[in-house]
């Protein structure tokens, strides 16, 4: 349990939570920042390295493989603790973000961003676990919404900063990656405020060194939920990544938008989209996890389809604002189900398998699929390709409706190390 139990009713942070939240939110902030940097800068990176749109799409897929590798690091959070994994991931990400700015060719850019993506995803995944373990179920939805809201704020800044760094020709898009190294400085001031989660500490005290095996989460009490969680993350990322990665490239190449139009709409969408995290957090706690997921996944999918089919500036802009409001919360929804359907001992394992292995396969595949499907002989355009992939979110609704319980009323089967060992042997 958390050190200071919150009183029922108003959402108020305890002293312990006030200390740790700024640091974990820094991790979320720069996850959103970095994700948006590569999307906004993609047209300029394409020109800088003289590559085609198809090669640019495949580049995003290669970098996204880093999220798959993050599985092995996230899983270590169940062995050595949430705190050390989170802090070291912030340090390594910051260093490789800075190195990205020095890339002189596409190969260097891919290599540096690949490693940066590994540890950025670890920051995000472990940060989610920390928040889930430091807040009771009554307040967890709002806490997770607050955490992911930091990522949305991070996503606003690249669109605001791009015109600024563009005024320095020697920097341009590279300047954004220099800014991405700032967490290293912030860590100096906030690292001391991040304790190990009490749930992990109590769990280790009770279990000693008997750490669950890699496949413990596949045992009978958890198997059904795990398979559903993996499918949920996979289909969410197929749609989410396609929509987020290709907005700037689509409106510039297919609709003729300029840099200022892209920046304006992106900044406006992500600023107004912050309200989505407040809304989803409140609804998660008020009407339940499943009903909230139906609303946000359903409307979000329709909004994405509109963004990538509409032609007029105003139509696309309004649809993007609505779309970001709903799609920005998709990771909150998936992480809430993931963290609340498994015991503390297996939470990192479930996150690693669901998000970092199977789920991120969708993120890896999405850019390459868009590049392939957008070819003239197939769907003839990025807009049509992303519209088709938005159907993945509707599949998420079916998965939740048919295969997942309501976490608020679900009694998690306690983890039994001896039983798990016998079943997996």
SULJO-V175115 format. One record per backbone hydrogen bond with DSSP energy under -0.5 kcal/mol. NH is the residue of the N-H (numbers start at 1). CO is the residue of the C=O. If there is no record, write none. Layout:
# SULJO-V175115
NH|CO ; NH|CO
This chain:
# SULJO-V175115
5|3 ; 10|8 ; 12|10 ; 18|14 ; 19|15 ; 20|16 ; 21|17 ; 22|18 ; 24|20 ; 25|21 ; 26|22 ; 27|23 ; 28|24 ; 29|25 ; 30|26 ; 31|27 ; 32|28 ; 33|29 ; 34|30 ; 35|31 ; 36|32 ; 37|33 ; 38|34 ; 39|35 ; 40|36 ; 41|37 ; 42|38 ; 44|41 ; 45|41 ; 46|42 ; 47|43 ; 48|44 ; 49|45 ; 50|47 ; 51|46 ; 56|52 ; 57|53 ; 58|54 ; 59|55 ; 60|56 ; 61|57 ; 62|58 ; 63|59 ; 64|60 ; 65|61 ; 65|62 ; 66|63 ; 67|64 ; 68|64 ; 68|65 ; 69|65 ; 70|66 ; 71|68 ; 72|69 ; 73|69 ; 73|70 ; 74|70 ; 75|71 ; 76|72 ; 76|73 ; 77|74 ; 78|75 ; 79|76 ; 80|76 ; 81|76 ; 85|81 ; 86|82 ; 87|83 ; 88|84 ; 89|85 ; 90|86 ; 91|87 ; 92|88 ; 93|89 ; 94|90 ; 95|91 ; 96|92 ; 97|93 ; 98|94 ; 99|95 ; 100|96 ; 101|97 ; 102|99 ; 103|100 ; 109|105 ; 110|106 ; 111|107 ; 112|108 ; 113|109 ; 114|110 ; 115|111 ; 116|112 ; 117|113 ; 118|114 ; 119|115 ; 120|116 ; 121|117 ; 122|118 ; 123|119 ; 124|120 ; 125|121 ; 126|122 ; 127|123 ; 128|124 ; 129|125 ; 130|126 ; 131|127 ; 132|128 ; 133|129 ; 134|130 ; 135|131 ; 139|136 ; 140|136 ; 141|137 ; 143|139 ; 144|140 ; 145|141 ; 146|142 ; 147|143 ; 148|144 ; 149|145 ; 150|146 ; 150|147 ; 151|147 ; 152|148 ; 153|149 ; 154|150 ; 155|151 ; 156|152 ; 156|153 ; 157|153 ; 158|154 ; 159|155 ; 159|156 ; 160|156 ; 161|157 ; 162|158 ; 163|159 ; 165|161 ; 166|162 ; 167|163 ; 167|164 ; 168|165 ; 169|167 ; 171|168 ; 172|165 ; 172|168 ; 174|171 ; 175|172 ; 176|173 ; 177|173 ; 177|174 ; 178|174 ; 179|175 ; 180|176 ; 181|178 ; 182|179 ; 184|181 ; 185|182 ; 186|182 ; 187|183 ; 188|184 ; 188|185 ; 189|185 ; 189|186 ; 190|186 ; 191|187 ; 193|190 ; 194|191 ; 195|193 ; 201|197 ; 202|198 ; 203|199 ; 204|200 ; 205|201 ; 206|202 ; 207|203 ; 208|204 ; 210|207 ; 211|209 ; 216|213 ; 218|215 ; 219|216 ; 222|219 ; 223|219 ; 224|220 ; 226|222 ; 227|223 ; 228|224 ; 229|225 ; 230|226 ; 231|227 ; 232|228 ; 233|229 ; 234|230 ; 235|231 ; 236|232 ; 237|233 ; 238|234 ; 239|235 ; 240|236 ; 241|237 ; 242|238 ; 243|239 ; 244|240 ; 245|241 ; 246|242 ; 250|246 ; 251|247 ; 252|248 ; 253|249 ; 254|250 ; 255|250 ; 257|251 ; 262|258 ; 263|259 ; 264|260 ; 265|261 ; 266|262 ; 267|263 ; 268|264 ; 269|265 ; 270|266 ; 271|267 ; 272|268 ; 273|269 ; 274|271 ; 275|272 ; 276|273 ; 277|273 ; 277|274 ; 278|274 ; 279|275 ; 280|276 ; 281|277 ; 282|278 ; 283|279 ; 284|280 ; 285|281 ; 286|282 ; 287|283 ; 288|283 ; 292|288 ; 293|289 ; 294|290 ; 295|291 ; 296|292 ; 297|293 ; 298|294 ; 299|295 ; 300|296 ; 301|297 ; 302|298 ; 303|299 ; 304|300 ; 305|301 ; 306|302 ; 307|303 ; 308|304 ; 309|306 ; 310|306 ; 316|312 ; 317|313 ; 318|314 ; 319|315 ; 320|316 ; 321|317 ; 322|318 ; 323|319 ; 324|320 ; 325|321 ; 326|322 ; 327|323 ; 328|324 ; 329|326 ; 330|327 ; 333|329 ; 334|330 ; 335|331 ; 336|332 ; 337|333 ; 338|334 ; 339|335 ; 340|336 ; 341|337 ; 346|343 ; 347|343 ; 347|344 ; 348|344 ; 350|346 ; 351|347 ; 352|348 ; 353|349 ; 354|350 ; 355|351 ; 356|351 ; 357|352 ; 358|353 ; 359|353 ; 359|354 ; 360|355 ; 361|357 ; 361|358 ; 362|358 ; 362|359 ; 363|359 ; 364|360 ; 365|361 ; 366|362 ; 367|363 ; 368|364 ; 369|365 ; 370|366 ; 371|367 ; 372|368 ; 373|369 ; 374|370 ; 375|372 ; 378|375 ; 379|373 ; 380|375 ; 381|374 ; 385|381 ; 386|382 ; 387|383 ; 388|384 ; 389|385 ; 390|386 ; 391|388 ; 392|389 ; 393|390 ; 394|390 ; 394|391 ; 395|391 ; 396|392 ; 397|393 ; 398|394 ; 399|395 ; 400|396 ; 401|397 ; 402|398 ; 403|399 ; 404|399 ; 404|400 ; 407|405 ; 409|406 ; 410|406 ; 410|407 ; 412|410 ; 417|415 ; 420|416 ; 421|417 ; 422|418 ; 423|419 ; 424|420 ; 425|421
